[in-house]
Amino acid sequence: MSLTKEALQALQKCVDPDQLINAHEELLCYSYDGTGREFLPEAVLLPVSNEEVSSIMKVASAYNIPVVPRGAGSGMTGGSLPVAGGLVLSLTRMNRIIEIDKDNQIAVVEPGVINQQLRQALHPLGLFYPPDPASLKFCTIGGNVAECAGGPSAVKYGVTRDYVLGLDAVLADGREISTGVRTAKGVVGYDLTRLLIGSEGTLAIITKIILRVIPRPTSRRTVLLLSDSIADATGLVARLLHIITPATLEYLDATALNIVADKIPFQLPTQTKAMLLLELDGSKEMVASQANQLNNFLEHENLLMVKSASTDEERDSLWQARRSVSPAAFALKPDKMGEDVVVPRSRIPKLVAYTEHLAKISTLPIFTFGHAGDGNIHVNIMLDRSKPEEVEQANDAKHKLFKQVIDLGGTISGEHGIGLTKKDYLAIELPPTSLNIQRQLKQLFDPQNILNPHKIFP
Ligand SMILES: Cc1cc2nc3c(=O)[nH]c(=O)nc-3n(C[C@H](O)[C@H](O)[C@H](O)COP(=O)(O)OP(=O)(O)OC[C@H]3O[C@@H](n4cnc5c(N)ncnc54)[C@H](O)[C@@H]3O)c2cc1C
């Protein structure tokens, strides 16, 4: 326990009574995330302003209390779990869209804004915020920035970091900083904005975000490709991207397809082993022209089916099916190690073949799906954590997978971050000097190690 009676009294002075939670049953609501693991905080604070965040951090720093920033708690690597007890700082009440500047294509938001809400606010103005994690209906922009979230559209539009121009943040000792610009360009000093993006709540609390937004594409077409060979389907990805740049290029293997089969609006041929789900976007003319190029290219490919979604409902069902894969996987086993590895696109077939090998030598279900267009494949190792032999097998498979990914020239996380669940593997990818400089940066920002301790570093 790090929260003394005295510290609690000091915190009570920072916020109104309804912004501080310490009843056990309410604390439970802030004890978990997308990993299914649980750690109970000692108190939860729900600030509504930068000033409140700052005064909370001053108290936390004075009393040496761990603080874990939290958005919607949908993270997949334990980032928002209070593993050392202390405080959870929920940013969900800082949820205002402060400004949309249409002329300069900028949106300024508080961190608790839900991704989808921002998209909806931009829509009538003809604007668009592309980063689209599959959790977009419930995850926060603050959480997206802290994890540098990606999504299906990253193949064409990039990830969260490509849209963040500047930030306001509160440091561990309560000092406030502003980083970046609200202009299209800016190179003054070190790029602290980029440093904070993806820092997983370990360097500062993000309290305001200046985002670049772009004109909304007016037309879309969703195309589904089915193959009886995983190698053929994944081998198609790099070649297809020589012809067109689709807005999304997703991949699902046969197991992933099976678990969401009831949501797919077509009967899939029984020989189906893999699906590629593409979306073309732009003006009507651009989409038609890309569709033509795609059709010409696909004429020479050996596919089971090529089909366009003919209505908005069909399109929505296909995307709903794709977004449901992660939660639906729990039909296979109660627990999941969901890894979001990335390899150069041309090496996806090798990675997928290796995961099939891992599945063969294991008794656990292992399946793959993900953002094939940018080489970001989600490898899911399903297990029952109450069975030690399954945990051992899953850990072994995860370790082998990460080594293989590095051998293929890839990275162990494309979008979910390191958090708690991958920190023991950091040294597989980062050389010692790089790791040491990162530790020194953490020390500079947070000398007392109170901001999200026990995360990222082994
Ligand atoms: C079904 C499902 C699908 C998903 N699909 C994707 C996907 O396609 N792409 C993807 O990238 N991710 C995906 N995720 C993971 C997750 O949704 C993202 O990582 C998301 O960005 C987390 O946002 P959140 O608001 O839930 O943050 P949380 O989980 O609450 O927090 C995540 C991390 O950010 C830190 N943090 C949160 N807010 C702040 C802040 N204001 N300041 C500083 N640090 C902060 C936390 O301390 C933590 O380390 C998925 C998750 C689920 C459950």
The ligand as an SDF file (V2000), in Angstrom:
LIG
                    3D

 53 58  0  0  0  0  0  0  0  0999 V2000
  -11.2490   -5.7130  -29.6560 C   0  0  0  0  0  0  0  0  0  0  0  0
   -9.9990   -4.8960  -29.6700 C   0  0  0  0  0  0  0  0  0  0  0  0
   -9.4360   -4.5390  -30.8840 C   0  0  0  0  0  0  0  0  0  0  0  0
   -8.2640   -3.7820  -30.9310 C   0  0  0  0  0  0  0  0  0  0  0  0
   -7.7550   -3.4330  -32.1460 N   0  0  0  0  0  0  0  0  0  0  0  0
   -6.6600   -2.6510  -32.2060 C   0  0  0  0  0  0  0  0  0  0  0  0
   -6.1380   -2.2490  -33.4780 C   0  0  0  0  0  0  0  0  0  0  0  0
   -6.6640   -2.5650  -34.5440 O   0  0  0  0  0  0  0  0  0  0  0  0
   -5.0420   -1.4680  -33.4720 N   0  0  0  0  0  0  0  0  0  0  0  0
   -4.4350   -1.0600  -32.3070 C   0  0  0  0  0  0  0  0  0  0  0  0
   -3.4560   -0.3440  -32.3750 O   0  0  0  0  0  0  0  0  0  0  0  0
   -4.9130   -1.4470  -31.1080 N   0  0  0  0  0  0  0  0  0  0  0  0
   -6.0050   -2.2100  -31.0140 C   0  0  0  0  0  0  0  0  0  0  0  0
   -6.4870   -2.5890  -29.7990 N   0  0  0  0  0  0  0  0  0  0  0  0
   -5.7820   -2.1790  -28.5720 C   0  0  0  0  0  0  0  0  0  0  0  0
   -6.2880   -0.8720  -27.9100 C   0  0  0  0  0  0  0  0  0  0  0  0
   -7.6340   -0.6200  -28.2430 O   0  0  0  0  0  0  0  0  0  0  0  0
   -5.4010    0.3020  -28.2990 C   0  0  0  0  0  0  0  0  0  0  0  0
   -4.1030    0.1170  -27.7650 O   0  0  0  0  0  0  0  0  0  0  0  0
   -5.9340    1.6610  -27.8100 C   0  0  0  0  0  0  0  0  0  0  0  0
   -5.0810    2.6600  -28.3150 O   0  0  0  0  0  0  0  0  0  0  0  0
   -6.0090    1.7780  -26.3010 C   0  0  0  0  0  0  0  0  0  0  0  0
   -6.8090    2.8910  -25.9840 O   0  0  0  0  0  0  0  0  0  0  0  0
   -7.5030    3.0010  -24.5550 P   0  0  0  0  0  0  0  0  0  0  0  0
   -8.2290    4.2920  -24.4840 O   0  0  0  0  0  0  0  0  0  0  0  0
   -8.3110    1.7970  -24.2600 O   0  0  0  0  0  0  0  0  0  0  0  0
   -6.2160    3.0620  -23.6060 O   0  0  0  0  0  0  0  0  0  0  0  0
   -5.8820    2.1980  -22.3200 P   0  0  0  0  0  0  0  0  0  0  0  0
   -5.9380    0.7490  -22.5910 O   0  0  0  0  0  0  0  0  0  0  0  0
   -6.6740    2.6990  -21.1570 O   0  0  0  0  0  0  0  0  0  0  0  0
   -4.3550    2.6200  -22.0990 O   0  0  0  0  0  0  0  0  0  0  0  0
   -3.3720    2.1880  -23.0020 C   0  0  0  0  0  0  0  0  0  0  0  0
   -2.0190    2.7900  -22.5940 C   0  0  0  0  0  0  0  0  0  0  0  0
   -2.0550    4.1900  -22.7590 O   0  0  0  0  0  0  0  0  0  0  0  0
   -1.7660    4.8670  -21.5360 C   0  0  0  0  0  0  0  0  0  0  0  0
   -2.6130    6.0580  -21.5410 N   0  0  0  0  0  0  0  0  0  0  0  0
   -3.9560    6.1230  -21.7470 C   0  0  0  0  0  0  0  0  0  0  0  0
   -4.3590    7.3980  -21.7450 N   0  0  0  0  0  0  0  0  0  0  0  0
   -3.2520    8.1540  -21.5340 C   0  0  0  0  0  0  0  0  0  0  0  0
   -3.0100    9.5550  -21.4390 C   0  0  0  0  0  0  0  0  0  0  0  0
   -3.9940   10.4630  -21.5390 N   0  0  0  0  0  0  0  0  0  0  0  0
   -1.7460    9.9730  -21.2010 N   0  0  0  0  0  0  0  0  0  0  0  0
   -0.7220    9.0980  -21.0910 C   0  0  0  0  0  0  0  0  0  0  0  0
   -0.9010    7.7650  -21.1900 N   0  0  0  0  0  0  0  0  0  0  0  0
   -2.1440    7.3110  -21.4040 C   0  0  0  0  0  0  0  0  0  0  0  0
   -2.0680    3.8660  -20.4510 C   0  0  0  0  0  0  0  0  0  0  0  0
   -1.2960    4.1060  -19.2770 O   0  0  0  0  0  0  0  0  0  0  0  0
   -1.6690    2.5730  -21.1300 C   0  0  0  0  0  0  0  0  0  0  0  0
   -0.2870    2.3660  -21.0110 O   0  0  0  0  0  0  0  0  0  0  0  0
   -7.6390   -3.3710  -29.7240 C   0  0  0  0  0  0  0  0  0  0  0  0
   -8.2140   -3.7320  -28.4930 C   0  0  0  0  0  0  0  0  0  0  0  0
   -9.3760   -4.4680  -28.4610 C   0  0  0  0  0  0  0  0  0  0  0  0
   -9.9570   -4.8220  -27.1270 C   0  0  0  0  0  0  0  0  0  0  0  0
  1  2  1  0
  2  3  1  0
  2 52  2  0
  3  4  2  0
  4  5  1  0
  4 50  1  0
  5  6  2  0
  6  7  1  0
  6 13  1  0
  7  8  2  0
  7  9  1  0
  9 10  1  0
 10 11  2  0
 10 12  1  0
 12 13  2  0
 13 14  1  0
 14 15  1  0
 14 50  1  0
 15 16  1  0
 16 17  1  0
 16 18  1  0
 18 19  1  0
 18 20  1  0
 20 21  1  0
 20 22  1  0
 22 23  1  0
 23 24  1  0
 24 25  2  0
 24 26  1  0
 24 27  1  0
 27 28  1  0
 28 29  2  0
 28 30  1  0
 28 31  1  0
 31 32  1  0
 32 33  1  0
 33 34  1  0
 33 48  1  0
 34 35  1  0
 35 36  1  0
 35 46  1  0
 36 37  1  0
 36 45  1  0
 37 38  2  0
 38 39  1  0
 39 40  1  0
 39 45  2  0
 40 41  1  0
 40 42  2  0
 42 43  1  0
 43 44  2  0
 44 45  1  0
 46 47  1  0
 46 48  1  0
 48 49  1  0
 50 51  2  0
 51 52  1  0
 52 53  1  0
M  END
$$$$
